Amino acid sequence: MMKENKIDIKKIIIANIVPIVFLGISAVGVAYSGVNGAIIMSDVISRFARNGFFVLSLLFPVLAGMGLNFGIVVGAMAAQIGILIISIFDITGIAGILVAMAITLPFAILFGWLSALVSNSTKGQEMLSSMFVGYFAHGIYLFVFLFMLGGIIKIDAPEIMIPGTNVGVRNTIDLTGVKYSLDNLIKVDMFTFCFMLAGVAAVCAVYIYIKRKTVSKAAVAVLVVCAALGVAGNILPALVMYKRVVKIPVVTYALIGLLCLFINFFFKTKLGQDMRAVGQNMEIAEVSGINVNKTRTIAQVLSVVLAGWGQIIFLQNLGNLSTYSAHQNVGMFASAALLIGGASVKKATVAQALLGTFLFHLLFNVSPMAGKNIFGSAVIGEYFRVFIAYGIIALAIALHAWKQAMGKKNS
């Protein structure tokens, strides 16, 4: 007699304890924030588009066994060099974004390679070393932007230099020329976007059927759900506010989607499999003929380059550059988002990165008002946001440790 397959609820909860806990915290935050759901959704959609590239850029070093790359801050610095140059030459619009990305590329490759040298010399301590690489790079960045530009490197751009001295870059640079250059190329309401996703899913389902002669349940499920949401949003009066307020930057989301596809494709290639092997066991990988240091270097460079392009996407959405602070917390925030999605410092997936980005920014949005309404103090509400930004990493790591302990106990 065949044994029935039983769903082990306890095992599922333990395996997904981190996103479950933060989903619960998010639900409480939304309930106590008192903010209209459409407003929350609109802000989260914008923040997700703003930060999706950052979080996805962390997957390469994690899967290569290097842990969370707090050093992606050097990629953000490379991007800010590109943004500064297009500001000096007044290159605006989508052309400005493309030029900034092109300028970022060589700087990000160089910075990624240099940080990889440090990581390869500190195996087992990569997260700590990448953090100090960020601090060291920040010091050099300050020296260049505060002293060299205008002092040693003469620049005829008074609109971005510190007034009166023309030495050093202003604290804040207005990016009106490139603001929303990507986001506004195509922007639709969330239910029209659902129909677009349904169309993409339909094409994927047909392609998979023609190629493999099988029906893709995932593609059909996405098609049905998205089409149903699209129809509901256009006929239900309760969803009118969402249709009016929540706008989706299609091109920005398409770039994030393409990056997801690239990551999935990349880790099926020989180089991607080598990275996984190195991440699982460096000694065995080396015996198998894999150049461990080279593979880790490629992972680091890919991470830094993607983080640089992610910073450009972030800045065009924000519309201004805080010259000396815009890059400082990108590694911390991206790492927190990845951990919330259920990833660990040793294993991460695209789905976990996307889920974590959504939950992190949902919490970041509702926590100040929720804290204020619960405790009756705006100051305490703002401290909630500080907790979300920093305490979340410690809590997520603690939950991962508990999950591992429970897994060993049950095995």
PERA-V834043 format. One record per backbone hydrogen bond with DSSP energy under -0.5 kcal/mol. CO is the residue of the C=O (numbers start at 1). NH is the residue of the N-H. Records with the same first field share a line. If there is no record, write none. Layout:
# PERA-V834043
CO=NH  NH
This chain:
# PERA-V834043
4=6
6=8
7=9
8=12
9=13
10=14
11=15
12=16
14=17
16=20
17=21
18=22
19=23
20=24
21=25
22=26
23=27
24=28
25=29
26=30
27=31
28=32
29=33
30=34
36=40
37=41
38=42
39=43
40=44
41=45
42=46
43=47
44=48
45=49
46=50
47=51
48=52
51=55
52=56
53=57
54=58
55=58
56=59
58=62
59=63
60=64
61=66  67
62=65
68=70
69=72
70=73
71=74
72=75  76
73=77
74=78
75=79
76=80
77=81
78=82
79=83
80=84
81=85
82=86
83=87
84=88
85=89
86=91
90=92
92=95  96
93=97
94=98
95=99
96=100
97=101
98=102
99=103
100=104
101=105
102=106
103=107
104=108
105=109
106=110
107=111
108=112
109=113
110=114
111=115
112=116
113=117
114=118
115=119
116=120
117=121
118=121  122
119=122
122=125
125=129
126=130
127=131
128=132
129=133
130=134
131=135
132=136
133=137
134=138
135=139
136=140
137=141
138=142
139=143
140=144
141=145
142=146
143=147  148
144=149
145=169
147=151
148=150  152  153
149=168
152=154
153=150
155=157
157=160  161
160=170
162=165  166
168=162
171=323  324
173=321
175=178  179
177=93
178=181
180=184
182=185  186
186=250  251
188=248
189=193
190=194
191=195
192=196
193=197
194=198
195=199
196=200
197=201
198=202
199=203
200=204
201=205
202=206
203=207
204=208
205=209
206=210
207=211
208=212  214
209=213
214=216
215=217
216=220
217=221
218=222
219=223
220=224
221=225
222=226
223=227
224=228
225=229
226=230
227=231
228=232
229=233
230=234
231=234  235
232=235  236
235=237
236=239
237=240
239=243
240=244
241=245
242=246
245=247
246=190
247=249
248=188  250
249=253
250=254
251=255
252=256
253=257
254=258
255=259
256=260
257=261
258=262
259=263
260=264
261=265
262=266
263=267
265=268  269
266=269  272
269=273
270=274
271=275
272=276
273=277
274=278
275=279
276=280
277=281
281=285
282=286
283=287
284=288
285=290
286=289
290=292
291=295
292=296
293=297
294=298
295=299
296=300
297=301
298=302
299=303
300=304
301=305
302=306
303=307
304=308
305=309
306=310
307=311
308=312
309=313
310=314
311=315
312=316
313=317
314=318
315=319
316=180
319=175
320=322
321=173  323
322=325  326
325=328  329
327=330
329=333
330=334
331=335
332=336
333=337
334=338
335=339
336=340
337=341
338=343
339=342
347=344
349=353
350=354
351=355
352=356
353=357
354=358
355=359
356=360
357=361
358=362
359=363
360=364
361=365
362=366
363=367
366=370
367=371
368=372
369=373
370=374
371=375
372=376
377=381
378=382
379=383
380=384
381=385
382=386
383=387
384=388
385=389
386=390  391
387=391  392
390=393  394
391=395
392=396
393=397
394=398
395=399
396=400
397=401
398=402
399=403
400=404
401=405
402=406
403=407
404=408
405=409
406=410
407=411
